[in-house]
């Protein structure tokens, strides 16, 4: 019998969340998913305001979260979106997720 590994399970959830965000973004922008990394900036992917609204609407619907306009303005990278959605699904705010991801490691 395999023991439950909370860290591995959390990594699986994060990987699944990253995959969903990247797949949704790929569908919205009609890009191959492998062209989208967590470090990709939304600007370099060519997201305009309509693309951003479409992307966030799909993510809100899928993950049952609500992202405010103020929160949207703080998103710069795919990782920001992934971390923001992860935080929202656990009850934290998107702003704190973006701020935490901007902190230097260590």
HELIX and SHEET records of a PDB file:
HELIX    1   1 UNK A    6  UNK A   29  1                                  24    
HELIX    2   2 UNK A   33  UNK A   35  5                                   3    
HELIX    3   3 UNK A   49  UNK A   63  1                                  15    
HELIX    4   4 UNK A   69  UNK A   73  1                                   5    
HELIX    5   5 UNK A   78  UNK A   89  1                                  12    
HELIX    6   6 UNK A   94  UNK A  102  1                                   9    
END                                                                             
